[in-house]
């Protein structure tokens, strides 16, 4: 390379380096680097892609590919850039004028960004450890380099991204459309530019990691503060509801006595019945609030017979609510989900709350049906409670699990909130399948703890 060419090369690298150094977002940096590689006044390749080394997985991952999708599109881009004459103002143009959306939507990028290969396979990416760039052709491809065959790479440049003496990836570029031969000067310039790019990429990757860690720490701190507030609020609510409950027990007892004394006065008896009913409702509300405010931290988990618990709960609910003869119960209980590791009392509370919810939904139907099912799915025991009560109005769906929100005149709005709290305490999830006009189905998935995992939890104080 003669002296003038060397001067031009260093001017170009200075401009491109300026653009890189002024880019502060990692994703945008990838676009800036590859646009610099493919722009006519830059390194002048037709297509280029960045691949990064995923060290924990020992894989090479495709990050971004920049290329026109056709020769017609390529010609339009080249003609446009010729008319712009961006020499001397390359940095500003790269930072402000790149059409990132178009680059992301190209077919070339869609293939590159889905690529991943293990570095141990038969691939040219083993060359990321080399501290030089290469000109490769299809004969140099490994048996696992299918992506290059798919994208019709023939002759192409391969430049490792080296930062602090360690490989972080590679830039691959070719001249697919104009078929211009790749020269040693092209390779030399690309390698120098890839070294600049590698340092910038690694620095911004470090910044991204720091940002993510900071974000997680802030979220965890806020969560701890929130939990402390909830704990203090829960203690206060528990104390208050305890006092109210004690007063209500006395009041309910006196109302019962008054009813016995007023057998001859029907009007008084009727009024006392109403008072008793309202006192019972408030008493039940205090129980729900107390349950909710305490949370589920005092659960006692063990392996128990889930099938027996469900059958017993159904019989109990049938006995308590014997007036609803129009409600039919069905159970479909898998032998593979017979046992569950958890707190049986809390799981029973879940079943009661969900089943009572269904019973209220179908109380006015002549053919009301509640079906409780269990089965094993992967590493989970699944419990579902479904009914044919017409489902939940779509406008109420966002509030289904919200505490103190109820569409019923007599509801506390805590039944489903308590269900979700218990399920989460068991490291499970609860979902709702809602069929407007047909019914609703609550699906609970709780991890199926093995004997070994159970012993491990005990050893760890879980």
Rosetta blueprint (number, residue, H / E / L):
1 X L
2 X L
3 X H
4 X H
5 X H
6 X H
7 X H
8 X H
9 X H
10 X H
11 X H
12 X H
13 X H
14 X H
15 X H
16 X H
17 X H
18 X H
19 X H
20 X H
21 X H
22 X L
23 X L
24 X L
25 X L
26 X H
27 X H
28 X H
29 X H
30 X H
31 X H
32 X H
33 X H
34 X H
35 X H
36 X H
37 X H
38 X H
39 X L
40 X L
41 X L
42 X L
43 X L
44 X L
45 X L
46 X L
47 X E
48 X E
49 X E
50 X E
51 X E
52 X E
53 X E
54 X E
55 X L
56 X L
57 X L
58 X L
59 X E
60 X E
61 X E
62 X E
63 X E
64 X E
65 X E
66 X E
67 X L
68 X L
69 X L
70 X L
71 X H
72 X H
73 X H
74 X H
75 X H
76 X H
77 X H
78 X H
79 X H
80 X H
81 X H
82 X H
83 X H
84 X H
85 X L
86 X L
87 X L
88 X L
89 X L
90 X H
91 X H
92 X H
93 X H
94 X H
95 X H
96 X H
97 X L
98 X L
99 X L
100 X H
101 X H
102 X H
103 X H
104 X H
105 X H
106 X L
107 X H
108 X H
109 X H
110 X H
111 X H
112 X H
113 X L
114 X L
115 X L
116 X E
117 X E
118 X E
119 X L
120 X L
121 X L
122 X L
123 X L
124 X H
125 X H
126 X H
127 X H
128 X H
129 X H
130 X L
131 X L
132 X L
133 X E
134 X E
135 X E
136 X E
137 X L
138 X H
139 X H
140 X H
141 X L
142 X L
143 X L
144 X L
145 X L
146 X H
147 X H
148 X H
149 X H
150 X H
151 X L
152 X L
153 X L
154 X L
155 X L
156 X E
157 X E
158 X E
159 X E
160 X E
161 X E
162 X E
163 X E
164 X L
165 X L
166 X E
167 X E
168 X E
169 X E
170 X E
171 X E
172 X E
173 X E
174 X E
175 X L
176 X L
177 X L
178 X L
179 X L
180 X L
181 X L
182 X L
183 X L
184 X H
185 X H
186 X H
187 X H
188 X H
189 X H
190 X H
191 X H
192 X H
193 X H
194 X H
195 X H
196 X H
197 X H
198 X H
199 X H
200 X H
201 X H
202 X H
203 X H
204 X H
205 X H
206 X H
207 X H
208 X H
209 X H
210 X H
211 X H
212 X H
213 X H
214 X H
215 X H
216 X H
217 X H
218 X H
219 X H
220 X H
221 X H
222 X H
223 X H
224 X H
225 X H
226 X H
227 X H
228 X H
229 X H
230 X H
231 X H
232 X H
233 X H
234 X H
235 X H
236 X H
237 X H
238 X H
239 X H
240 X H
241 X H
242 X H
243 X H
244 X H
245 X H
246 X H
247 X H
248 X H
249 X H
250 X H
251 X H
252 X H
253 X H
254 X H
255 X H
256 X H
257 X H
258 X H
259 X H
260 X H
261 X H
262 X L
263 X L
264 X L
265 X L
266 X H
267 X H
268 X H
269 X H
270 X H
271 X H
272 X H
273 X H
274 X H
275 X H
276 X H
277 X H
278 X H
279 X H
280 X H
281 X H
282 X H
283 X H
284 X H
285 X H
286 X H
287 X H
288 X H
289 X H
290 X H
291 X H
292 X H
293 X H
294 X H
295 X L
296 X L
297 X L
298 X L
299 X L
300 X L
301 X L
302 X E
303 X E
304 X E
305 X E
306 X H
307 X H
308 X H
309 X H
310 X H
311 X H
312 X H
313 X H
314 X H
315 X H
316 X H
317 X H
318 X H
319 X H
320 X H
321 X L
322 X L
323 X L
324 X L
325 X L
326 X L
327 X E
328 X E
329 X E
330 X E
331 X E
332 X E
333 X E
334 X L
335 X H
336 X H
337 X H
338 X L
339 X E
340 X E
341 X E
342 X E
343 X L
344 X H
345 X H
346 X H
347 X H
348 X H
349 X H
350 X H
351 X H
352 X H
353 X H
354 X H
355 X H
356 X H
357 X H
358 X H
359 X H
360 X H
361 X H
362 X L
363 X L
364 X L
365 X L
366 X L
367 X L
368 X E
369 X E
370 X E
371 X E
372 X E
373 X E
374 X E
375 X E
376 X E
377 X E
378 X L
379 X L
380 X E
381 X E
382 X E
383 X E
384 X E
385 X E
386 X E
387 X E
388 X L
389 X L
390 X L
391 X L
392 X L
393 X L
394 X H
395 X H
396 X H
397 X H
398 X H
399 X H
400 X L
401 X L
402 X L
403 X L
404 X L
405 X L
406 X L
407 X L
408 X L
409 X L
410 X L
411 X L
412 X L
413 X L
414 X L
415 X H
416 X H
417 X H
418 X H
419 X H
420 X H
421 X H
422 X H
423 X H
424 X H
425 X H
426 X L
427 X L
428 X L
429 X E
430 X E
431 X E
432 X E
433 X E
434 X E
435 X E
436 X L
437 X L
438 X L
439 X E
440 X E
441 X E
442 X E
443 X E
444 X E
445 X E
446 X E
447 X E
448 X L
449 X L
450 X L
451 X H
452 X H
453 X H
454 X H
455 X H
456 X H
457 X H
458 X H
459 X H
460 X L
461 X L
462 X L
